[in-house]
């Protein structure tokens, strides 16, 4: 059947709407705008829409859109005959999926394509123009990605970042500046950690003082917890050093106000790395000073365990098993440690 003899009013159209979350706000119409214009075209041409599919994934890379795949599967299964969409770039911004569309048109599996902004006919010229539309949409996507990457690099070199940092907000020029009470509480959290307070305790303290962050996209209120603070205390951003993609920028040269100092930051890292952990947390037998004693030669945790004496009894020893430790006498009777403690403090 020739295209011009095709009665489009008898075809089953699927309406495909897409706007990915990574599209710049003014680059494409919103889902609502696309739908309004597509439904207007549907009324003017007398089309029948049997299914509406809304996709919120990028079309830049192939095989990333579950709704698009479902639509093509439905067309192959005979659920739909044709596609109605706002523009060809809604269907594909990559050549693999663009090629799939053209192949299905070639095989008459897709019997028609209707676009608000692009006239289409399933003849050689129409398919050539559709292919060019897919090429141009890919070129636009690649060019946009390149511009964004270049912009990110330039912003980074100027000490500007788009990611959220607790206690800070972006000013009109894109710089990170203290966010009032939030900044003071994050600053206090660092001071408490430097004193040796636990993450859970610090989270409880600053939450009680009103620390919270509202996520704009979801409206969810985020409170501080041990996981958040652990990540925050490892971030050199808070003393003025920004690290991204292997590059380092000193933010202090741009007038950045740090929440802590490099010395305090390094002290916190040292406290975290030296935090002692029991060697065998499943053991139910209590051994005094276990996970407390450290070797004076290498600074590592010492093992506290019983050993059988010559008379057959059990004696408690502490021992350094660290590989490479210069200690000559590896073990020591716990009795001598307790005697020393009693003489010192008894």
TIMARVEX-984108 format. One record per residue (C-alpha): residue in three letters; x, y, z. Coordinates in steps of 0.05 Angstrom, whole numbers, plus 5000, padded with zeros to 4 digits. Layout:
TIMARVEX-984108
ALAXYZ
...
//
This chain:
TIMARVEX-984108
UNK500050005000
UNK502750684981
UNK503551185038
UNK498851685006
UNK493451145004
UNK494451015079
UNK488451175122
UNK491851445184
UNK485251475221
UNK485050715224
UNK492150635253
UNK493550525327
UNK498551055349
UNK502851055410
UNK504351745438
UNK511651785460
UNK513652365505
UNK520752455532
UNK524652965572
UNK530852715607
UNK532852995675
UNK539553205646
UNK536553645592
UNK537854395604
UNK531254735623
UNK530455145560
UNK533054645509
UNK526754245498
UNK519354295513
UNK516854005578
UNK512853365579
UNK506453765588
UNK507954225529
UNK509653635484
UNK503153285502
UNK498853905488
UNK501854005419
UNK501653265401
UNK494353205423
UNK492753825380
UNK495853475320
UNK492052845337
UNK485353225336
UNK486953575270
UNK488752925235
UNK483652475268
UNK488852005297
UNK487451455348
UNK492151415407
UNK491750745444
UNK497650845490
UNK501651425520
UNK508751305541
UNK512651795583
UNK520251715586
UNK524852095633
UNK531451815610
UNK536652105563
UNK536751855491
UNK544152015482
UNK546451295494
UNK542950675466
UNK539450145507
UNK538350605567
UNK530850735560
UNK526150185585
UNK519850555560
UNK522750635490
UNK524449895488
UNK517349725512
UNK514550155456
UNK518549805402
UNK516749125430
UNK509349335429
UNK509949545356
UNK513148885337
UNK507648515374
UNK502248895336
UNK499649295395
UNK501149945358
UNK501850115285
UNK505150795288
UNK508551315332
UNK506452025348
UNK511852465380
UNK513653205385
UNK520353165347
UNK524952615320
UNK530052785375
UNK524952535426
UNK525651845395
UNK533251815387
UNK539552215398
UNK544051635378
UNK544851285312
UNK543550575337
UNK536450715360
UNK535251195303
UNK537250635256
UNK532350165290
UNK526650645277
UNK528550715204
UNK529249955197
UNK522349835226
UNK519550345177
UNK523149985120
UNK519949325141
UNK513149655146
UNK512849455220
UNK512250195237
UNK506950415187
UNK507251165202
UNK510951685242
UNK507752345260
UNK511552945290
UNK509253635309
UNK515653965283
UNK517853495227
UNK513953265166
UNK515052515151
UNK513352055093
UNK515851325091
UNK518851395022
UNK526351445006
UNK526452205014
UNK522452185078
UNK527051665109
UNK533152055086
UNK530552685120
UNK528852285183
UNK535952005184
UNK538652715177
UNK534252935236
UNK537252375278
UNK544252575257
UNK543053295275
UNK540053115342
UNK546252685357
UNK550753255336
UNK546953735381
UNK547453245439
UNK554953145428
UNK556153895421
UNK552154035484
UNK556053515523
UNK562553825500
UNK560254525520
UNK558054285588
UNK564653925599
UNK568454555579
UNK564054975624
UNK565254505683
UNK572754545673
UNK572655305669
UNK568355355731
UNK572954885768
UNK579055305750
UNK575355905778
UNK573855535844
UNK566455425827
UNK562854755835
UNK555654555824
UNK555254005876
UNK552154145943
UNK556654196004
UNK553654166073
UNK554154826109
UNK554955226044
UNK550755525989
UNK552355815921
UNK552356575913
UNK550156945850
UNK557056855819
UNK557256105832
UNK562056105891
UNK560955695954
UNK559556146014
UNK557555986086
UNK550155836095
UNK548756176161
UNK546955706219
UNK548455076177
UNK555655306168
UNK556455436242
UNK553854746259
UNK558354406209
UNK564154796237
UNK562254576307
UNK561753856283
UNK569053876260
UNK571254156327
UNK567453606365
UNK570553076321
UNK577553356334
UNK576053276408
UNK574752536397
UNK567152536399
UNK563751966362
UNK560052076296
UNK553451866327
UNK554352356385
UNK556152936339
UNK550152786294
UNK545552806354
UNK548453466379
UNK547853856314
UNK541053556298
UNK538453776366
UNK541054476349
UNK536954476285
UNK541454216230
UNK537553986169
UNK537854036094
UNK531754036048
UNK532953695981
UNK529554145930
UNK528053595879
UNK524353135928
UNK522653595986
UNK525753086034
UNK528753366098
UNK535753076110
UNK538653046180
UNK545952906199
UNK547952186213
UNK554351796222
UNK554951626148
UNK554152346125
UNK559152606177
UNK564252076160
UNK564052296087
UNK564153026106
UNK570252966152
UNK574252626096
UNK572853196046
UNK578753696040
UNK573854196012
UNK572254416083
UNK579354686095
UNK579655006026
UNK582254475978
UNK577854255920
UNK579753595886
UNK576153375823
UNK578052905766
UNK585252875791
UNK585953635793
UNK586854055856
UNK584854775867
UNK586455215927
UNK579755545942
UNK582856035992
UNK585556445934
UNK578356605915
UNK576456865984
UNK573456196007
UNK571656166081
UNK573555466108
UNK569755096161
UNK576254816191
UNK583754846183
UNK588354366148
UNK591654196215
UNK584954016246
UNK582953626184
UNK589353206187
UNK588353096262
UNK581352826248
UNK584152356195
UNK589352106245
UNK584051986298
UNK579851596249
UNK585651166224
UNK588051006294
UNK581250816321
UNK582050136353
UNK577649546339
UNK577248886377
UNK580948326343
UNK575547806354
UNK568748116368
UNK565347436370
UNK569547186429
UNK565447186492
UNK571447126540
UNK573247786570
UNK580647986568
UNK582448626605
UNK585549186564
UNK583848826499
UNK583649326441
UNK586749846486
UNK594049676491
UNK598649906435
UNK605849726421
UNK610750286440
UNK615350086382
UNK610550066323
UNK604250386351
UNK599749816329
UNK594549446370
UNK597248886414
UNK593948206422
UNK591648026493
UNK590847276502
UNK592246716552
UNK598246246546
UNK599545586581
UNK605045626634
UNK610245086649
UNK606044856708
UNK599944756663
UNK596145386686
UNK593845966644
UNK597446636645
UNK595147266610
UNK599947586561
UNK599948176513
UNK603748076448
UNK605548486386
UNK604448076323
UNK605448656274
UNK609848456216
UNK616248876214
UNK615649126286
UNK622749246315
UNK620648996384
UNK625448436405
UNK621248146461
UNK614548046428
UNK610447866489
UNK609648116560
UNK606047856622
UNK599848266636
UNK601648196710
UNK607448686701
UNK602749196667
UNK597749156724
UNK603349206777
UNK606049826742
UNK599050126740
UNK597949996814
UNK604750306833
UNK603150916790
UNK595951036810
UNK594750586870
//
